[in-house]
Amino acid sequence: MLNPRQVLTPEALSMLQHIDHLGSFASAARAMGLVPSALSYRVRQMEEALDVLLFTRASRQARLTEAGRELLREGQRLLAEMDSIARRVKRVATGWESQFTVAYDSIIDTAVLMEMCSDFYTQAPPTRLRLRHETLSGTLFSLSAGQADLAIGVDMQMSPAQGLRFAPLGAMLQFVFAVAPHHPLAKSPQPLSDATIQAHRAVAVADSVPQGQGVTIGLLAGQDVFTVPSMALKLDAQLRGLGAGFLPLTLAKPHIDKGELVACAVLRPQRSGQLGYAWREAPGESAEVANRRALQWWLNALSPVHTRTALLGESRDPITAPSV
């Protein structure tokens, strides 16, 4: 007796579609150029291999059983997926990667990033796009470890691993120490000393790099810390008065202007940093080499200054899809 894998072929699934659509074995056989007995034999082979009844035979019409309907539903999905695979294989041969992963830091404006993803899909590439949310050194680590093809929002001061290329996103990113208006530090004498700040809870973003390899920024020894997984949640926590800390000026300024946050002067040097994007590149290789059209598209998309600054929340100009 045949096993399920031997009978669940594209031809057999297409045969079920014909029978269901035409309503009888005889009509389906004529449409497929078979004699009815041959069609009935193939259906019996499927039923025996699956140990189920696919059609009721109480009348001259062929009616699917519940099991038959389920097989037909799944069969239609599988046939569509096979057609999709065939199209993808053909198009990947033109130079598009089968999958492309973008790791982005939590400081990146996700609305702008999603606009870029939307523009990417207007190219109708065969590439499966995947976004990977990271924070701090985890953004660069995901690229270095081969878990991403492009990293956006990496600290330009980090030591680059061999085989990686970097480009800046925008101007130096400025940070501001901010608290909610009802937070005790909002009414403390300024500039705030480290001793004054240390007595209050800090809000920190957790580094997404594997345990033991992360970094902490702006925390004082012995300070109580509320750790959150993203910059968006850090902002939310500070708006609620759950703690204090440095925020990117582009992120904090709208809330400072509305009185929802208070910018505080501090004795320690103001934080700033240069963020960029990075990708893997073998020696002597360029992004324009064959089989890297998705990378080429993203590097082209990141080339306009307004796009790079928008990713840091500095502007919201429309983004134009690049040609490949």
Buried (B, 14 or more C-beta within 10 A) or exposed (E): EEEEEEBBEEEBBEBBBBBBEBEBBBBBBBEBEBEBEEBBEBBEBBBEBBEBEBBEEEEEEBBBBEBBBEBBEEBBEEBEEEEEEEEBEEBBEEBBBEEBBBBBBBBBBBEBBEBBBEBBEEBEBBBEBEBBBBBBBBBBBBBBEEBBBBBBBBBBEBEBEEEBBBBEBBBEBBBBBBBBEEBEBBEBEBEBEEEBBBBBBBBBBBBBBEEEEBEEBBBBEEBEBBBBEBBBBBBEBBBEBBBBBBBBBBBBBEBBEEEBBBBBEBEBEEBEBBBBBBBBBEEEEEBEBEEBBBBBBBBBBBEBBBBBBBBBBBBEEEBEBBEB
